[in-house]
Amino acid sequence: MSSRLLYLNTHRLSAHAWQQGKLRAEGVFDNDEGGLQQFAEYLREHSSSQFSLLANVAEEGHALETIPFLQGGDRQTLITRKIGQHFLGTPLAAAVSLGYEKSQRKNEKLLLSALTNPAHFEPWLRRIGDAEVPLAGIYTVAQLGGQLLKKLGQDSGRCLLLTLQDHSIRETYLVDGHAHFSRMAPLTDSSIAGIASAFAAEAGKLHQYLIGQRLIGRDEGLPAFIVAHPLTIPSIEKACPEHSKLNFTLIDSHVAAHKLKLHTLPADNRSDQLFLHLLATAPPAQQFADETHRHHFRLAQIRHGLFAAGLIALLGGVLFAAKETYKASDLRAEARALAASEADFSRRYQEISATFPQLGMDNNTLRRVTGRYGELLAQQRQPTPSYRMISHVLDRMPAIVLEGIDWKFGQNFRLTVGVPGREPEITTVRGSIHLERATTRQTLAVFDQFVDALRADPANTINVLQRPFDIESGRALRGGDGLDEETQPRQFAVEIVRNVAP
């Protein structure tokens, strides 16, 4: 959106286009019905531009005020009330915070400024509202004075700034860059000598006025800055008194334009172009228009915000689509590489498989045979678990000597009838019991302990094939008839059946 600047003085309004540090005058409109009509037509022609209004009028007031520490709506309500008390409720007002007092209450110091003749602005503002063009704000020359000095490297605590506008001298008293007092003095003699003497005289008058208002001390020195055309500076230097409480500093308007990067140099002593350029490049945070006058400006901000959000979303979508396209291209390239690799492997497999001996069967039959072989291999059982279990029992019973062991895997119809899916492992253990001078009962006790140890595993079923002694029903058990029989080893045979789930 292009930027256009409006400059309003006591008699007329002028319009300027600003672009890249260049100011171009586009029209001057008198404060009468014809001028207002021309101004309305000008606004319709440039309805897509954003406007800022710079005012240089005499009806400008400033007041210092202290309010309690407040926030939000309460603070704004109190500020509005204070402005109404000082400036009779004009809607064209601004409040600048000067910080807080260093006390327990933390009161806030405010600088209240207002344009006390809103009727002078009303016809122009009404045309702007009717044209529905965005008005960024209303500003004053005095408001921009401190910023001008700061940009030129002449910032100071308290000082005077004198500039020439509209056949009048703008005199501003600045404290820390804020205008605390400003007035306009008419210029009766427009010659170089008349301008020089007027600057010197008005500076002295303003200094005396500030002393009378007790804004500065009587013996206090005060810097005074004068902005003038380079051809006028020698005459102003001669006119300014050398020995006074005012320390004059002359600012060349062309040098100031270069520092501000204004490419349109002032043609005379007027500083309008400097302030307009400063308004276009660095507008103050506070301005005098209320929200009613800035309604279309707020709508323009919302439109620009939505447009920016849409543009960001579109850019994000484009970037995401580019990323996905790049990924899809990579995937397609990878798929082509994999397809080529698969074709190469298939070709090599065909070449290698052609050298294999012919088995006399097709691939499906060979696949079924190998599958069946794998199943049989998985069902193959080893005697390792049974042997390990028996060895653990024998380690605990040294009197038993192992003489033979047989293991087989197969169906045991006596134990597995009615229990489908269970195939037993049968281990036959043959051994003897070696005990010195042991009775028959002691030998049988050792054998029973051995059998009980084997039965401790719930997967085992123990069948005694041969006991150490032949015991028949109804026959008494008695000891041997001699020593040789007691020391003779007693052989036995035990069958261990382990039911292992498939």
DOTOR-136202 format. One record per residue (C-alpha): chain; residue number from 1; x, y, z. Coordinates in nm, 3 decimals. Layout:
<sekes>
['A' NUM [X Y Z]]
...
</sekes>
This chain:
<sekes>
['A' 1 [0.000 0.000 0.000]]
['A' 2 [0.137 0.342 -0.100]]
['A' 3 [0.185 0.612 0.165]]
['A' 4 [0.053 0.965 0.127]]
['A' 5 [0.099 1.256 0.366]]
['A' 6 [-0.138 1.543 0.437]]
['A' 7 [-0.008 1.872 0.575]]
['A' 8 [-0.270 2.097 0.737]]
['A' 9 [-0.203 2.456 0.847]]
['A' 10 [-0.438 2.736 0.945]]
['A' 11 [-0.547 2.815 0.587]]
['A' 12 [-0.512 2.512 0.362]]
['A' 13 [-0.423 2.147 0.329]]
['A' 14 [-0.153 2.010 0.098]]
['A' 15 [-0.109 1.649 -0.015]]
['A' 16 [0.221 1.476 -0.080]]
['A' 17 [0.321 1.135 -0.210]]
['A' 18 [0.619 0.974 -0.038]]
['A' 19 [0.819 0.693 -0.192]]
['A' 20 [1.173 0.578 -0.112]]
['A' 21 [1.279 0.906 0.048]]
['A' 22 [1.126 1.132 -0.214]]
['A' 23 [0.838 1.375 -0.156]]
['A' 24 [0.617 1.483 -0.441]]
['A' 25 [0.348 1.749 -0.401]]
['A' 26 [0.015 1.634 -0.545]]
['A' 27 [-0.222 1.915 -0.457]]
['A' 28 [-0.309 2.214 -0.240]]
['A' 29 [-0.668 2.254 -0.116]]
['A' 30 [-0.805 2.574 0.038]]
['A' 31 [-1.026 2.569 0.344]]
['A' 32 [-1.348 2.649 0.155]]
['A' 33 [-1.621 2.454 -0.016]]
['A' 34 [-1.437 2.435 -0.346]]
['A' 35 [-1.116 2.318 -0.182]]
['A' 36 [-1.301 2.057 0.023]]
['A' 37 [-1.471 1.926 -0.292]]
['A' 38 [-1.137 1.896 -0.470]]
['A' 39 [-0.995 1.721 -0.167]]
['A' 40 [-1.281 1.467 -0.172]]
['A' 41 [-1.211 1.395 -0.541]]
['A' 42 [-0.841 1.355 -0.462]]
['A' 43 [-0.924 1.100 -0.191]]
['A' 44 [-1.142 0.900 -0.430]]
['A' 45 [-0.858 0.888 -0.681]]
['A' 46 [-0.617 0.751 -0.418]]
['A' 47 [-0.853 0.540 -0.207]]
['A' 48 [-0.603 0.253 -0.199]]
['A' 49 [-0.338 0.465 -0.022]]
['A' 50 [-0.275 0.505 0.349]]
['A' 51 [-0.285 0.863 0.478]]
['A' 52 [-0.117 1.039 0.770]]
['A' 53 [-0.207 1.396 0.869]]
['A' 54 [0.057 1.640 0.996]]
['A' 55 [-0.088 1.954 1.157]]
['A' 56 [0.076 2.292 1.214]]
['A' 57 [-0.185 2.498 1.396]]
['A' 58 [-0.174 2.745 1.680]]
['A' 59 [-0.445 2.573 1.888]]
['A' 60 [-0.224 2.316 2.056]]
['A' 61 [-0.209 2.262 2.431]]
['A' 62 [0.014 2.066 2.666]]
['A' 63 [-0.029 1.982 3.035]]
['A' 64 [0.155 1.775 3.293]]
['A' 65 [-0.052 1.548 3.515]]
['A' 66 [0.010 1.284 3.781]]
['A' 67 [-0.228 0.991 3.827]]
['A' 68 [-0.225 0.690 4.064]]
['A' 69 [-0.084 0.363 3.943]]
['A' 70 [-0.359 0.201 3.735]]
['A' 71 [-0.383 -0.046 3.450]]
['A' 72 [-0.620 -0.138 3.171]]
['A' 73 [-0.958 0.027 3.138]]
['A' 74 [-0.936 0.215 3.469]]
['A' 75 [-0.620 0.394 3.357]]
['A' 76 [-0.769 0.488 3.020]]
['A' 77 [-1.087 0.616 3.184]]
['A' 78 [-0.890 0.838 3.420]]
['A' 79 [-0.674 0.971 3.135]]
['A' 80 [-0.986 1.057 2.934]]
['A' 81 [-1.127 1.243 3.234]]
['A' 82 [-0.803 1.438 3.283]]
['A' 83 [-0.797 1.534 2.914]]
['A' 84 [-1.154 1.658 2.943]]
['A' 85 [-1.062 1.868 3.245]]
['A' 86 [-0.767 2.034 3.070]]
['A' 87 [-0.890 2.061 2.711]]
['A' 88 [-1.272 2.073 2.734]]
['A' 89 [-1.325 1.723 2.598]]
['A' 90 [-1.167 1.759 2.253]]
['A' 91 [-1.146 1.421 2.078]]
['A' 92 [-0.807 1.507 1.927]]
['A' 93 [-0.582 1.432 2.224]]
['A' 94 [-0.290 1.211 2.319]]
['A' 95 [-0.124 1.104 2.644]]
['A' 96 [0.243 1.018 2.681]]
['A' 97 [0.372 0.836 2.987]]
['A' 98 [0.680 1.002 3.139]]
['A' 99 [0.747 0.720 3.383]]
['A' 100 [0.665 0.661 3.747]]
['A' 101 [0.759 0.854 4.056]]
['A' 102 [1.014 0.687 4.280]]
['A' 103 [0.790 0.676 4.581]]
['A' 104 [0.586 0.418 4.765]]
['A' 105 [0.267 0.505 4.577]]
['A' 106 [0.436 0.475 4.235]]
['A' 107 [0.230 0.751 4.074]]
['A' 108 [0.251 0.782 3.696]]
['A' 109 [0.356 1.108 3.533]]
['A' 110 [0.172 1.195 3.212]]
['A' 111 [0.216 1.455 2.939]]
['A' 112 [-0.127 1.539 2.798]]
['A' 113 [-0.143 1.705 2.456]]
['A' 114 [-0.445 1.808 2.252]]
['A' 115 [-0.553 2.003 1.945]]
['A' 116 [-0.795 2.241 2.111]]
['A' 117 [-0.981 2.349 1.796]]
['A' 118 [-1.133 2.027 1.658]]
['A' 119 [-1.371 2.231 1.438]]
['A' 120 [-1.076 2.325 1.218]]
['A' 121 [-1.011 1.954 1.149]]
['A' 122 [-1.371 1.838 1.124]]
['A' 123 [-1.437 1.922 0.752]]
['A' 124 [-1.122 1.746 0.640]]
['A' 125 [-1.179 1.445 0.864]]
['A' 126 [-1.538 1.416 0.744]]
['A' 127 [-1.420 1.396 0.381]]
['A' 128 [-1.166 1.132 0.477]]
['A' 129 [-1.437 0.928 0.654]]
['A' 130 [-1.678 0.962 0.361]]
['A' 131 [-1.411 0.841 0.119]]
['A' 132 [-1.344 0.542 0.350]]
['A' 133 [-0.969 0.578 0.315]]
['A' 134 [-0.741 0.457 0.599]]
['A' 135 [-0.614 0.737 0.823]]
['A' 136 [-0.314 0.617 1.023]]
['A' 137 [-0.319 0.913 1.262]]
['A' 138 [-0.297 1.286 1.324]]
['A' 139 [0.038 1.426 1.431]]
['A' 140 [0.183 1.772 1.499]]
['A' 141 [0.507 1.947 1.411]]
['A' 142 [0.582 2.004 1.780]]
['A' 143 [0.534 1.631 1.847]]
['A' 144 [0.802 1.546 1.590]]
['A' 145 [1.053 1.804 1.713]]
['A' 146 [1.224 1.582 1.968]]
['A' 147 [1.248 1.298 1.718]]
['A' 148 [1.404 1.532 1.461]]
['A' 149 [1.679 1.635 1.704]]
['A' 150 [1.739 1.274 1.802]]
['A' 151 [1.778 1.166 1.439]]
['A' 152 [2.024 1.452 1.383]]
['A' 153 [2.229 1.359 1.687]]
['A' 154 [2.132 1.674 1.881]]
['A' 155 [1.927 1.510 2.152]]
['A' 156 [1.940 1.689 2.488]]
['A' 157 [1.743 1.701 2.811]]
['A' 158 [1.581 2.045 2.789]]
['A' 159 [1.608 2.270 2.487]]
['A' 160 [1.432 2.502 2.243]]
['A' 161 [1.362 2.415 1.879]]
['A' 162 [1.275 2.689 1.627]]
['A' 163 [1.167 2.608 1.273]]
['A' 164 [0.997 2.802 0.995]]
['A' 165 [0.658 2.689 0.858]]
['A' 166 [0.380 2.870 0.670]]
['A' 167 [0.515 3.225 0.717]]
['A' 168 [0.540 3.163 1.091]]
['A' 169 [0.798 3.043 1.336]]
['A' 170 [0.722 2.728 1.534]]
['A' 171 [0.873 2.757 1.882]]
['A' 172 [0.884 2.437 2.090]]
['A' 173 [1.015 2.372 2.439]]
['A' 174 [1.133 2.010 2.461]]
['A' 175 [1.211 1.802 2.769]]
['A' 176 [1.367 1.462 2.702]]
['A' 177 [1.236 1.472 2.347]]
['A' 178 [0.874 1.554 2.442]]
['A' 179 [0.710 1.887 2.363]]
['A' 180 [0.597 2.055 2.687]]
['A' 181 [0.512 2.387 2.525]]
['A' 182 [0.472 2.504 2.166]]
['A' 183 [0.345 2.817 1.994]]
['A' 184 [0.345 2.991 1.656]]
['A' 185 [0.484 3.341 1.601]]
['A' 186 [0.388 3.525 1.280]]
['A' 187 [0.669 3.624 1.042]]
['A' 188 [0.617 3.977 0.913]]
['A' 189 [0.941 4.012 0.714]]
['A' 190 [1.024 3.719 0.482]]
['A' 191 [1.364 3.851 0.378]]
['A' 192 [1.679 3.676 0.492]]
['A' 193 [1.758 3.952 0.740]]
['A' 194 [1.400 3.957 0.867]]
['A' 195 [1.400 3.579 0.916]]
['A' 196 [1.734 3.597 1.102]]
['A' 197 [1.622 3.873 1.338]]
['A' 198 [1.287 3.698 1.395]]
['A' 199 [1.458 3.373 1.500]]
['A' 200 [1.683 3.556 1.748]]
['A' 201 [1.401 3.769 1.888]]
['A' 202 [1.152 3.483 1.926]]
['A' 203 [1.410 3.265 2.097]]
['A' 204 [1.470 3.535 2.357]]
['A' 205 [1.096 3.590 2.410]]
['A' 206 [1.032 3.219 2.460]]
['A' 207 [1.322 3.201 2.705]]
['A' 208 [1.176 3.484 2.912]]
['A' 209 [0.831 3.323 2.901]]
['A' 210 [0.966 2.993 3.033]]
['A' 211 [1.145 3.177 3.314]]
['A' 212 [0.822 3.359 3.400]]
['A' 213 [0.633 3.029 3.410]]
['A' 214 [0.910 2.885 3.631]]
['A' 215 [0.972 2.606 3.389]]
['A' 216 [1.343 2.690 3.391]]
['A' 217 [1.569 2.880 3.629]]
['A' 218 [1.648 3.249 3.574]]
['A' 219 [2.021 3.189 3.552]]
['A' 220 [1.993 2.856 3.377]]
['A' 221 [2.144 2.817 3.031]]
['A' 222 [1.930 2.655 2.765]]
['A' 223 [2.028 2.507 2.427]]
['A' 224 [1.841 2.659 2.133]]
['A' 225 [1.836 2.478 1.797]]
['A' 226 [1.739 2.662 1.477]]
['A' 227 [1.675 2.475 1.150]]
['A' 228 [1.738 2.698 0.847]]
['A' 229 [1.839 2.696 0.483]]
['A' 230 [2.219 2.706 0.431]]
['A' 231 [2.194 3.049 0.261]]
['A' 232 [2.028 3.195 0.571]]
['A' 233 [2.263 3.051 0.834]]
['A' 234 [2.531 3.329 0.817]]
['A' 235 [2.269 3.602 0.875]]
['A' 236 [2.114 3.407 1.166]]
['A' 237 [2.457 3.364 1.326]]
['A' 238 [2.508 3.741 1.315]]
['A' 239 [2.161 3.812 1.455]]
['A' 240 [2.189 3.572 1.751]]
['A' 241 [2.348 3.738 2.058]]
['A' 242 [2.682 3.595 2.163]]
['A' 243 [2.648 3.655 2.537]]
['A' 244 [2.313 3.525 2.662]]
['A' 245 [2.161 3.234 2.848]]
['A' 246 [2.070 3.071 2.518]]
['A' 247 [2.328 2.850 2.351]]
['A' 248 [2.237 2.870 1.982]]
['A' 249 [2.306 2.577 1.748]]
['A' 250 [2.220 2.623 1.379]]
['A' 251 [2.115 2.316 1.180]]
['A' 252 [2.162 2.321 0.804]]
['A' 253 [1.837 2.191 0.651]]
['A' 254 [2.023 2.032 0.358]]
['A' 255 [2.261 1.850 0.594]]
['A' 256 [1.961 1.743 0.798]]
['A' 257 [1.792 1.610 0.483]]
['A' 258 [2.097 1.400 0.401]]
['A' 259 [2.110 1.258 0.754]]
['A' 260 [1.740 1.174 0.738]]
['A' 261 [1.790 1.023 0.387]]
['A' 262 [1.546 1.268 0.236]]
['A' 263 [1.630 1.300 -0.134]]
['A' 264 [1.413 1.608 -0.188]]
['A' 265 [1.610 1.900 -0.045]]
['A' 266 [1.420 2.199 0.103]]
['A' 267 [1.418 2.490 -0.140]]
['A' 268 [1.381 2.759 0.131]]
['A' 269 [1.382 2.802 0.509]]
['A' 270 [1.064 2.603 0.563]]
['A' 271 [1.108 2.269 0.737]]
['A' 272 [0.781 2.111 0.622]]
['A' 273 [0.954 1.850 0.409]]
['A' 274 [1.181 1.740 0.694]]
['A' 275 [0.885 1.677 0.924]]
['A' 276 [0.680 1.505 0.652]]
['A' 277 [0.968 1.272 0.571]]
['A' 278 [1.019 1.201 0.940]]
['A' 279 [0.648 1.123 0.974]]
['A' 280 [0.667 0.877 0.681]]
['A' 281 [0.977 0.696 0.809]]
['A' 282 [0.939 0.704 1.190]]
['A' 283 [0.593 0.810 1.308]]
['A' 284 [0.551 0.860 1.685]]
['A' 285 [0.377 0.596 1.891]]
['A' 286 [0.111 0.844 2.008]]
['A' 287 [-0.119 1.034 1.776]]
['A' 288 [-0.424 1.260 1.819]]
['A' 289 [-0.701 1.091 1.616]]
['A' 290 [-0.954 0.879 1.804]]
['A' 291 [-1.073 0.536 1.696]]
['A' 292 [-1.372 0.679 1.509]]
['A' 293 [-1.139 0.857 1.267]]
['A' 294 [-0.915 0.549 1.239]]
['A' 295 [-1.193 0.297 1.175]]
['A' 296 [-1.101 0.234 0.813]]
['A' 297 [-0.734 0.218 0.907]]
['A' 298 [-0.814 -0.065 1.148]]
['A' 299 [-1.010 -0.242 0.874]]
['A' 300 [-0.711 -0.203 0.642]]
['A' 301 [-0.486 -0.353 0.907]]
['A' 302 [-0.722 -0.649 0.940]]
['A' 303 [-0.729 -0.693 0.561]]
['A' 304 [-0.352 -0.679 0.543]]
['A' 305 [-0.327 -0.926 0.830]]
['A' 306 [-0.563 -1.169 0.659]]
['A' 307 [-0.381 -1.123 0.330]]
['A' 308 [-0.046 -1.184 0.501]]
['A' 309 [-0.185 -1.492 0.677]]
['A' 310 [-0.323 -1.623 0.348]]
['A' 311 [0.007 -1.553 0.174]]
['A' 312 [0.197 -1.736 0.448]]
['A' 313 [-0.046 -2.029 0.425]]
['A' 314 [-0.008 -2.034 0.047]]
['A' 315 [0.369 -2.021 0.073]]
['A' 316 [0.360 -2.298 0.332]]
['A' 317 [0.141 -2.507 0.102]]
['A' 318 [0.375 -2.449 -0.190]]
['A' 319 [0.675 -2.548 0.019]]
['A' 320 [0.495 -2.857 0.149]]
['A' 321 [0.390 -2.952 -0.205]]
['A' 322 [0.747 -2.904 -0.327]]
['A' 323 [0.876 -3.121 -0.044]]
['A' 324 [0.621 -3.395 -0.116]]
['A' 325 [0.698 -3.376 -0.489]]
['A' 326 [1.066 -3.414 -0.415]]
['A' 327 [0.997 -3.711 -0.187]]
['A' 328 [0.770 -3.868 -0.452]]
['A' 329 [1.045 -3.823 -0.711]]
['A' 330 [1.293 -3.992 -0.478]]
['A' 331 [1.049 -4.278 -0.415]]
['A' 332 [0.992 -4.325 -0.788]]
['A' 333 [1.366 -4.331 -0.849]]
['A' 334 [1.410 -4.581 -0.565]]
['A' 335 [1.127 -4.798 -0.703]]
['A' 336 [1.290 -4.797 -1.048]]
['A' 337 [1.625 -4.892 -0.892]]
['A' 338 [1.462 -5.176 -0.694]]
['A' 339 [1.279 -5.302 -1.004]]
['A' 340 [1.603 -5.302 -1.202]]
['A' 341 [1.781 -5.483 -0.916]]
['A' 342 [1.503 -5.742 -0.896]]
['A' 343 [1.519 -5.802 -1.269]]
['A' 344 [1.896 -5.845 -1.247]]
['A' 345 [1.863 -6.092 -0.956]]
['A' 346 [1.594 -6.287 -1.141]]
['A' 347 [1.816 -6.310 -1.449]]
['A' 348 [2.112 -6.429 -1.244]]
['A' 349 [1.894 -6.682 -1.060]]
['A' 350 [1.771 -6.821 -1.390]]
['A' 351 [2.128 -6.851 -1.513]]
['A' 352 [2.239 -7.027 -1.193]]
['A' 353 [1.932 -7.251 -1.166]]
['A' 354 [1.989 -7.368 -1.524]]
['A' 355 [2.312 -7.533 -1.404]]
['A' 356 [2.138 -7.732 -1.125]]
['A' 357 [2.096 -8.112 -1.177]]
['A' 358 [1.747 -8.221 -1.270]]
['A' 359 [1.562 -8.387 -0.979]]
['A' 360 [1.277 -8.534 -1.176]]
['A' 361 [1.013 -8.340 -0.989]]
['A' 362 [0.857 -7.999 -1.016]]
['A' 363 [0.911 -7.710 -0.773]]
['A' 364 [0.584 -7.764 -0.585]]
['A' 365 [0.664 -8.125 -0.507]]
['A' 366 [1.017 -8.033 -0.400]]
['A' 367 [0.875 -7.759 -0.176]]
['A' 368 [0.636 -8.006 -0.008]]
['A' 369 [0.913 -8.259 0.048]]
['A' 370 [1.147 -8.008 0.204]]
['A' 371 [0.863 -7.875 0.418]]
['A' 372 [0.785 -8.222 0.545]]
['A' 373 [1.152 -8.284 0.619]]
['A' 374 [1.161 -7.967 0.825]]
['A' 375 [0.857 -8.080 1.022]]
['A' 376 [1.014 -8.420 1.093]]
['A' 377 [1.339 -8.256 1.192]]
['A' 378 [1.152 -8.031 1.436]]
['A' 379 [0.985 -8.338 1.591]]
['A' 380 [1.314 -8.519 1.645]]
['A' 381 [1.386 -8.584 2.014]]
['A' 382 [1.718 -8.627 2.196]]
['A' 383 [1.784 -8.822 2.523]]
['A' 384 [1.976 -8.532 2.675]]
['A' 385 [1.701 -8.417 2.920]]
['A' 386 [1.641 -8.773 3.047]]
['A' 387 [2.011 -8.847 3.087]]
['A' 388 [2.066 -8.521 3.268]]
['A' 389 [1.782 -8.598 3.513]]
['A' 390 [1.921 -8.949 3.585]]
['A' 391 [2.275 -8.816 3.635]]
['A' 392 [2.154 -8.564 3.894]]
['A' 393 [1.987 -8.848 4.092]]
['A' 394 [2.296 -9.071 4.070]]
['A' 395 [2.519 -8.787 4.194]]
['A' 396 [2.322 -8.783 4.520]]
['A' 397 [2.336 -9.166 4.565]]
['A' 398 [2.697 -9.296 4.541]]
['A' 399 [2.595 -9.650 4.646]]
['A' 400 [2.426 -9.705 4.312]]
['A' 401 [2.649 -9.800 4.022]]
['A' 402 [2.514 -9.754 3.670]]
['A' 403 [2.574 -10.060 3.453]]
['A' 404 [2.366 -9.979 3.149]]
['A' 405 [2.112 -9.733 3.008]]
['A' 406 [1.883 -9.755 2.706]]
['A' 407 [1.671 -9.476 2.556]]
['A' 408 [1.404 -9.495 2.293]]
['A' 409 [1.131 -9.271 2.162]]
['A' 410 [0.802 -9.420 2.056]]
['A' 411 [0.443 -9.512 2.132]]
['A' 412 [0.367 -9.676 2.469]]
['A' 413 [0.016 -9.810 2.442]]
['A' 414 [-0.008 -9.896 2.806]]
['A' 415 [0.033 -9.534 2.918]]
['A' 416 [-0.103 -9.324 2.639]]
['A' 417 [-0.430 -9.490 2.549]]
['A' 418 [-0.700 -9.225 2.549]]
['A' 419 [-0.439 -8.942 2.566]]
['A' 420 [-0.398 -8.824 2.205]]
['A' 421 [-0.101 -8.616 2.100]]
['A' 422 [0.142 -8.745 2.370]]
['A' 423 [0.446 -8.954 2.275]]
['A' 424 [0.663 -9.102 2.557]]
['A' 425 [1.037 -9.123 2.596]]
['A' 426 [1.137 -9.461 2.754]]
['A' 427 [1.465 -9.487 2.941]]
['A' 428 [1.573 -9.822 3.090]]
['A' 429 [1.829 -9.798 3.368]]
['A' 430 [2.023 -10.107 3.479]]
['A' 431 [2.248 -10.085 3.781]]
['A' 432 [2.356 -10.240 4.109]]
['A' 433 [2.372 -10.138 4.474]]
['A' 434 [2.708 -10.163 4.645]]
['A' 435 [2.689 -10.153 5.024]]
['A' 436 [2.933 -10.314 5.265]]
['A' 437 [2.774 -10.531 5.533]]
['A' 438 [2.423 -10.408 5.448]]
['A' 439 [2.115 -10.602 5.533]]
['A' 440 [1.845 -10.676 5.283]]
['A' 441 [1.626 -10.409 5.427]]
['A' 442 [1.904 -10.150 5.398]]
['A' 443 [1.962 -10.241 5.035]]
['A' 444 [1.592 -10.220 4.957]]
['A' 445 [1.573 -9.884 5.134]]
['A' 446 [1.849 -9.746 4.909]]
['A' 447 [1.664 -9.878 4.603]]
['A' 448 [1.336 -9.723 4.717]]
['A' 449 [1.510 -9.386 4.770]]
['A' 450 [1.642 -9.410 4.416]]
['A' 451 [1.296 -9.481 4.274]]
['A' 452 [1.139 -9.201 4.480]]
['A' 453 [1.402 -8.954 4.353]]
['A' 454 [1.313 -9.048 3.996]]
['A' 455 [0.940 -9.003 4.069]]
['A' 456 [1.001 -8.654 4.205]]
['A' 457 [0.975 -8.526 3.846]]
['A' 458 [0.598 -8.516 3.768]]
['A' 459 [0.670 -8.599 3.402]]
['A' 460 [0.818 -8.937 3.497]]
['A' 461 [0.636 -9.269 3.534]]
['A' 462 [0.855 -9.538 3.698]]
['A' 463 [0.819 -9.910 3.623]]
['A' 464 [1.040 -10.148 3.826]]
['A' 465 [1.156 -10.424 3.593]]
['A' 466 [1.393 -10.595 3.843]]
['A' 467 [1.434 -10.539 4.215]]
['A' 468 [1.755 -10.605 4.408]]
['A' 469 [1.583 -10.897 4.581]]
['A' 470 [1.311 -11.122 4.452]]
['A' 471 [1.019 -11.077 4.687]]
['A' 472 [0.721 -11.300 4.643]]
['A' 473 [0.383 -11.259 4.803]]
['A' 474 [0.354 -11.459 5.127]]
['A' 475 [0.727 -11.515 5.158]]
['A' 476 [0.910 -11.370 5.459]]
['A' 477 [1.200 -11.136 5.404]]
['A' 478 [1.509 -11.243 5.599]]
['A' 479 [1.877 -11.181 5.594]]
['A' 480 [2.141 -11.384 5.417]]
['A' 481 [2.307 -11.688 5.553]]
['A' 482 [2.661 -11.557 5.538]]
['A' 483 [2.897 -11.263 5.493]]
['A' 484 [2.947 -11.324 5.124]]
['A' 485 [2.583 -11.280 5.051]]
['A' 486 [2.572 -10.943 5.235]]
['A' 487 [2.863 -10.799 5.038]]
['A' 488 [2.741 -10.922 4.700]]
['A' 489 [2.614 -10.637 4.468]]
['A' 490 [2.241 -10.636 4.409]]
['A' 491 [2.134 -10.563 4.053]]
['A' 492 [1.814 -10.391 3.950]]
['A' 493 [1.640 -10.258 3.639]]
['A' 494 [1.405 -9.957 3.620]]
['A' 495 [1.203 -9.825 3.327]]
['A' 496 [1.142 -9.444 3.318]]
['A' 497 [0.863 -9.324 3.096]]
['A' 498 [0.856 -8.947 3.026]]
['A' 499 [0.544 -8.811 2.861]]
['A' 500 [0.658 -8.520 2.642]]
['A' 501 [0.405 -8.300 2.470]]
['A' 502 [0.464 -8.254 2.096]]
</sekes>
